[in-house]
Amino acid sequence: MNLPHIEQSLQSLSRGENLPHVERFELATYLLNQNKPIEDIVLLFKNLPDYDEQLTRHHLQYLTGKMTQIKLEMYSDKLERMERMIDSMMRKYGLK
């Protein structure tokens, strides 16, 4: 999957630029769903101007489902699966 906004977020992080909360959430969720270790993600977020290691770990553990038993997935992943399902159904009924 081509996700230029994820690449852009990673570049911003490497430059030590601040990321909006929603962008941090999306990046963390993406990386966790790619099975990146929490330790690696914590190191990435260390470049943020307002970095707080304890808070970062807390949020990452929440996103993994370790605290809530609910693992979050990226919206775009769900959307892609839904689009494939819709395309398949449209083909089945001769609508595409």
N, CA, C and O of each residue as an XYZ file, in Angstrom:
384
protein
N       0.848     -1.169      0.000
C       0.000      0.000      0.000
C       0.897      1.236      0.000
O       1.846      1.312      0.780
N       0.609      2.186     -0.851
C       1.369      3.415     -0.941
C       0.743      4.444     -0.003
O      -0.384      4.886     -0.227
N       1.463      4.820      1.033
C       0.960      5.776      2.015
C       1.918      6.960      2.130
O       2.734      7.013      3.050
N       1.820      7.918      1.188
C       2.761      9.042      1.208
C       2.652      9.879      2.479
O       3.641     10.479      2.901
N       1.472      9.932      3.100
C       1.343     10.730      4.316
C       2.123     10.100      5.473
O       2.603     10.816      6.352
N       2.252      8.785      5.484
C       3.067      8.116      6.507
C       4.537      8.462      6.287
O       5.262      8.776      7.231
N       4.960      8.400      5.040
C       6.339      8.771      4.706
C       6.611     10.224      5.112
O       7.666     10.531      5.667
N       5.667     11.099      4.836
C       5.825     12.516      5.184
C       5.920     12.688      6.708
O       6.725     13.482      7.195
N       5.106     11.952      7.444
C       5.155     12.021      8.908
C       6.507     11.556      9.427
O       7.068     12.166     10.337
N       7.032     10.480      8.855
C       8.342      9.975      9.273
C       9.453     10.980      8.975
O      10.382     11.147      9.766
N       9.347     11.640      7.837
C      10.338     12.665      7.492
C      10.260     13.836      8.466
O      11.287     14.353      8.906
N       9.043     14.252      8.801
C       8.869     15.342      9.765
C       9.462     14.962     11.120
O      10.118     15.775     11.770
N       9.225     13.722     11.536
C       9.788     13.240     12.797
C      11.311     13.274     12.774
O      11.944     13.684     13.747
N      11.891     12.844     11.665
C      13.356     12.794     11.577
C      13.968     14.191     11.654
O      15.123     14.343     12.050
N      13.197     15.207     11.278
C      13.662     16.598     11.353
C      13.342     17.240     12.708
O      13.681     18.399     12.948
N      12.688     16.477     13.589
C      12.353     17.004     14.906
C      11.178     17.961     14.896
O      11.007     18.748     15.827
N      10.365     17.899     13.847
C       9.201     18.783     13.751
C       8.049     18.220     14.574
O       7.922     17.007     14.738
N       7.222     19.105     15.082
C       6.060     18.695     15.849
C       5.007     18.102     14.913
O       4.840     18.570     13.787
N       4.302     17.076     15.377
C       3.215     16.473     14.606
C       1.913     16.665     15.363
O       1.885     16.525     16.585
N       0.830     16.984     14.657
C      -0.472     17.066     15.324
C      -0.846     15.712     15.924
O      -0.374     14.669     15.470
N      -1.689     15.739     16.937
C      -2.080     14.515     17.643
C      -2.613     13.453     16.684
O      -2.226     12.289     16.782
N      -3.486     13.831     15.768
C      -4.089     12.850     14.859
C      -3.032     12.213     13.959
O      -3.143     11.038     13.608
N      -2.026     12.970     13.590
C      -0.949     12.438     12.750
C      -0.081     11.460     13.556
O       0.370     10.442     13.029
N       0.144     11.774     14.821
C       0.884     10.865     15.701
C       0.111      9.553     15.862
O       0.681      8.465     15.787
N      -1.188      9.683     16.083
C      -2.059      8.520     16.249
C      -2.013      7.630     15.004
O      -1.857      6.413     15.106
N      -2.150      8.247     13.840
C      -2.145      7.482     12.591
C      -0.802      6.797     12.363
O      -0.756      5.630     11.974
N       0.280      7.512     12.603
C       1.613      6.938     12.408
C       1.851      5.777     13.373
O       2.330      4.719     12.966
N       1.521      5.971     14.632
C       1.715      4.913     15.625
C       0.874      3.691     15.285
O       1.360      2.562     15.358
N      -0.371      3.907     14.918
C      -1.261      2.798     14.568
C      -0.725      2.046     13.355
O      -0.728      0.815     13.330
N      -0.266      2.789     12.353
C       0.301      2.167     11.158
C       1.511      1.301     11.522
O       1.597      0.143     11.114
N       2.435      1.864     12.283
C       3.656      1.138     12.630
C       3.362     -0.099     13.476
O       3.978     -1.146     13.281
N       2.436      0.019     14.402
C       2.061     -1.138     15.220
C       1.413     -2.223     14.367
O       1.648     -3.412     14.586
N       0.602     -1.818     13.397
C      -0.035     -2.800     12.516
C       0.963     -3.409     11.530
O       0.666     -4.421     10.894
N       2.132     -2.806     11.403
C       3.221     -3.374     10.601
C       4.140     -4.217     11.488
O       5.222     -4.631     11.071
N       3.687     -4.460     12.715
C       4.421     -5.270     13.701
C       5.774     -4.691     14.103
O       6.708     -5.429     14.416
N       5.869     -3.362     14.091
C       7.077     -2.707     14.585
C       7.047     -2.758     16.108
O       6.002     -2.511     16.711
N       8.172     -3.072     16.738
C       8.215     -3.133     18.206
C       7.977     -1.756     18.833
O       8.374     -0.728     18.285
N       7.328     -1.767     19.980
C       7.064     -0.515     20.698
C       8.360      0.249     20.940
O       8.393      1.474     20.822
N       9.427     -0.472     21.279
C      10.712      0.187     21.556
C      11.184      1.013     20.358
O      11.689      2.123     20.531
N      11.024      0.480     19.152
C      11.441      1.204     17.940
C      10.589      2.445     17.726
O      11.096      3.494     17.328
N       9.295      2.322     17.990
C       8.387      3.455     17.793
C       8.681      4.543     18.827
O       8.658      5.732     18.511
N       8.956      4.128     20.057
C       9.308      5.099     21.105
C      10.524      5.911     20.669
O      10.564      7.127     20.852
N      11.514      5.231     20.090
C      12.718      5.936     19.619
C      12.393      6.940     18.518
O      12.980      8.021     18.469
N      11.459      6.586     17.633
C      11.060      7.528     16.580
C      10.437      8.784     17.165
O      10.756      9.899     16.753
N       9.552      8.593     18.123
C       8.834      9.729     18.705
C       9.725     10.577     19.618
O       9.345     11.678     20.015
N      10.893     10.066     19.941
C      11.824     10.796     20.809
C      12.234     12.136     20.201
O      12.639     13.047     20.925
N      12.133     12.261     18.893
C      12.514     13.507     18.214
C      11.475     14.618     18.349
O      11.750     15.765     17.998
N      10.290     14.293     18.851
C       9.251     15.317     18.985
C       9.636     16.342     20.048
O      10.217     15.986     21.073
N       9.315     17.609     19.808
C       9.678     18.656     20.776
C       9.060     18.439     22.161
O       9.667     18.816     23.163
N       7.881     17.846     22.238
C       7.208     17.656     23.524
C       7.230     16.196     23.972
O       6.325     15.741     24.670
N       8.260     15.474     23.570
C       8.385     14.047     23.860
C       8.327     13.764     25.361
O       8.980     14.427     26.166
N       7.534     12.768     25.705
C       7.428     12.268     27.079
C       7.423     10.752     26.967
O       6.430     10.166     26.535
N       8.522     10.110     27.349
C       8.664      8.673     27.137
C       7.554      7.878     27.817
O       6.986      6.972     27.208
N       7.240      8.199     29.056
C       6.214      7.448     29.784
C       4.854      7.582     29.106
O       4.136      6.593     28.961
N       4.498      8.786     28.694
C       3.223      9.011     28.019
C       3.187      8.312     26.653
O       2.162      7.754     26.262
N       4.303      8.349     25.941
C       4.395      7.682     24.641
C       4.172      6.182     24.793
O       3.402      5.588     24.039
N       4.838      5.574     25.756
C       4.673      4.138     25.998
C       3.222      3.806     26.375
O       2.657      2.815     25.914
N       2.644      4.650     27.214
C       1.258      4.442     27.637
C       0.331      4.425     26.419
O      -0.499      3.526     26.277
N       0.477      5.427     25.541
C      -0.381      5.509     24.357
C      -0.157      4.332     23.415
O      -1.116      3.791     22.864
N       1.088      3.933     23.227
C       1.379      2.805     22.345
C       0.799      1.508     22.897
O       0.256      0.703     22.140
N       0.907      1.299     24.195
C       0.318      0.094     24.787
C      -1.200      0.118     24.656
O      -1.824     -0.925     24.461
N      -1.790      1.291     24.762
C      -3.233      1.415     24.567
C      -3.609      1.004     23.141
O      -4.573      0.267     22.931
N      -2.839      1.489     22.167
C      -3.131      1.187     20.763
C      -2.954     -0.294     20.433
O      -3.614     -0.805     19.528
N      -2.084     -0.981     21.145
C      -1.884     -2.406     20.886
C      -3.003     -3.255     21.449
O      -3.125     -4.431     21.105
N      -3.819     -2.675     22.309
C      -4.907     -3.429     22.927
C      -4.522     -4.061     24.243
O      -5.343     -4.731     24.870
N      -3.292     -3.861     24.675
C      -2.843     -4.464     25.931
C      -3.588     -3.908     27.135
O      -3.697     -4.571     28.167
N      -4.098     -2.694     27.002
C      -4.805     -2.076     28.122
C      -6.319     -2.242     28.005
O      -7.025     -2.212     29.013
N      -6.816     -2.416     26.793
C      -8.265     -2.435     26.583
C      -8.777     -3.720     25.948
O      -9.988     -3.923     25.854
N      -7.880     -4.580     25.516
C      -8.229     -5.796     24.780
C      -8.812     -5.487     23.396
O      -9.395     -6.368     22.765
N      -8.664     -4.258     22.924
C      -9.139     -3.868     21.590
C      -7.952     -3.294     20.829
O      -7.448     -2.225     21.174
N      -7.504     -3.999     19.797
C      -6.409     -3.508     18.968
C      -6.991     -2.631     17.867
O      -7.925     -3.028     17.171
N      -6.430     -1.438     17.718
C      -6.920     -0.509     16.709
C      -6.226     -0.757     15.378
O      -5.043     -1.095     15.331
N      -6.971     -0.587     14.310
C      -6.426     -0.707     12.964
C      -6.510      0.651     12.291
O      -7.329      1.494     12.657
N      -5.659      0.846     11.310
C      -5.715      2.094     10.556
C      -6.998      2.154      9.752
O      -7.429      1.161      9.166
N      -7.587      3.302      9.731
C      -8.805      3.526      8.961
C      -8.583      3.169      7.499
O      -9.445      2.547      6.877
N      -7.437      3.555      6.942
C      -7.185      3.298      5.523
C      -7.115      1.801      5.227
O      -7.501      1.375      4.138
N      -6.628      0.991      6.180
C      -6.606     -0.461      5.984
C      -8.025     -1.007      5.901
O      -8.335     -1.824      5.034
N      -8.879     -0.553      6.803
C     -10.275     -0.993      6.793
C     -10.964     -0.518      5.521
O     -11.735     -1.261      4.913
N     -10.691      0.706      5.125
C     -11.308      1.260      3.928
C     -10.890      0.476      2.695
O     -11.720      0.199      1.829
N      -9.617      0.114      2.603
C      -9.133     -0.657      1.451
C      -9.837     -2.012      1.380
O     -10.255     -2.436      0.303
N      -9.971     -2.697      2.524
C     -10.665     -3.987      2.535
C     -12.128     -3.823      2.116
O     -12.667     -4.650      1.381
N     -12.759     -2.753      2.587
C     -14.153     -2.512      2.244
C     -14.303     -2.238      0.743
O     -15.241     -2.721      0.108
N     -13.377     -1.465      0.187
C     -13.423     -1.168     -1.245
C     -13.269     -2.445     -2.067
O     -13.957     -2.620     -3.072
N     -12.371     -3.340     -1.646
C     -12.200     -4.613     -2.360
C     -13.467     -5.450     -2.292
O     -13.851     -6.083     -3.276
N     -14.117     -5.455     -1.134
C     -15.341     -6.217     -0.971
C     -16.456     -5.645     -1.866
O     -17.198     -6.397     -2.498
N     -16.563     -4.332     -1.911
C     -17.580     -3.691     -2.753
C     -17.311     -3.984     -4.221
O     -18.236     -4.299     -4.970
N     -16.041     -3.881     -4.644
C     -15.683     -4.183     -6.035
C     -16.050     -5.622     -6.383
O     -16.590     -5.883     -7.458
N     -15.761     -6.547     -5.485
C     -16.072     -7.948     -5.714
C     -17.578     -8.166     -5.868
O     -18.024     -8.902     -6.749
N     -18.340     -7.523     -5.011
C     -19.794     -7.675     -5.089
C     -20.350     -7.053     -6.367
O     -21.272     -7.603     -6.969
N     -19.802     -5.913     -6.789
C     -20.272     -5.270     -8.002
C     -19.975     -6.143     -9.218
O     -20.805     -6.258    -10.120
N     -18.788     -6.760     -9.245
C     -18.444     -7.657    -10.347
C     -19.389     -8.879    -10.374
O     -19.843     -9.315    -11.431
N     -19.660     -9.403     -9.183
C     -20.535    -10.569     -9.083
C     -21.908    -10.293     -9.666
O     -22.508    -11.182    -10.272
N     -22.417     -9.086     -9.499
C     -23.745     -8.748     -9.978
C     -23.708     -7.985    -11.297
O     -24.717     -7.420    -11.720
N     -22.525     -7.968    -11.956
C     -22.417     -7.366    -13.280
C     -22.545     -5.852    -13.289
O     -22.936     -5.273    -14.302
N     -22.230     -5.219    -12.202
C     -22.352     -3.761    -12.116
C     -21.031     -3.038    -12.392
O     -20.968     -1.809    -12.389
N     -19.996     -3.815    -12.628
C     -18.695     -3.192    -12.873
C     -17.949     -3.939    -13.934
O     -16.828     -3.565    -14.280
